[in-house]
Amino acid sequence: MLLRYIIKVDRVDSLKTILRDYFAIKDNDSITEIELDLSPCIFLRSNFTAVFGGILKLEKIKGKEIFVRSPLNKKVEIILSKNNFLPSLFPHKFTKIVDSYGTVIEHNKMEIDDNEALEKFIDYFSYDLLVKRGLNDLSEPLLKKIIQKIYELFVNSFIHSKSITEIYSAGQFFPSENKMYFTIVDMGVGIKDNVNKFNSTIYNGYEAIEWALQESHGTTGEGGLGLSLLKDLILQSDGKLEIVSDDGFYQINNKIIRKETMPNKFDGTIINIVFNTNQEEYTKKEI
């Protein structure tokens, strides 16, 4: 008997909105089909397509068939075609549209051992987006710091995640807001599992994330997980950092830290970043 679960997407501007549906389907073996219903969608922050990409691929690996219902709002369809989310998941139904404004960081998936693809992505990210189009008003040292942090996130996923899907990422610049949104997702073992295997102390989800965010803390014996410097950059520039892994939720937003234990478990790790791209926010601080 076929049982279809419908993920009805109307407005998505927070991780919690997506996680609600994920928790409903993740352990439900009676579900055989998943439909991503974008017909009522009026807004979907394009960096969050990385989360949908990872979740839908994981459920496909589990044997579920994936379907999509097109957005009725043509602006939404155009945005999700520009960032390559819809064409990459449903190529028979959607065609990629050129991003003439140069503000989209394309929906991307990468095998965890594909170092060549990583180097190509970093070249694309650093030159075509940051220097050539998106953030060319920022100083060279700051551009290098942002590129370095993005690179470290991918390397960490390669080394630590043991993801059973590709590594998914997506983002977008908003020049009028001086913001850059970027999300990276793996469907692997999670930070909690890695940290607790390395330590004698048993941490819950958000405690494990806190541990990983401390300088020099790592689970390979070869230095940190690369998150502490990212945390410092976000704190010093009034940006935003959200990490979801296992049952842990950790957020820094305008220097306010929020942490909680979620009612269910996310099978992997989501790192969501909002960089403040206003040069003044950095030049008045030492980063």
Secondary structure, 3 states (H helix, E strand, C coil): CCCEEEEECCEECCHHHHHHHHHHHCCCCCCCEEEEECCCCCEECHHHHHHHHHHHHHHHHCCCEEEEECCCCHHHHHHHHHCCHHHHHCCCCCCCCCCCCCCEEEEEEECCCCHHHHHHHHHHHHHHHHHHHHCCCCCHHHHHHHHHHHHHHHHHHHHHHCCCCCEEEEEEEEHHHCEEEEEEEECCCCHHHHHHHHCCCCCCHHHHHHHHCCCCCCCCCCCCCCCHHHHHHHHHCCCEEEEEEEEEEEEEECCEEEEEEEEEEEEEEEEEEEEECCHHHHHCCCC
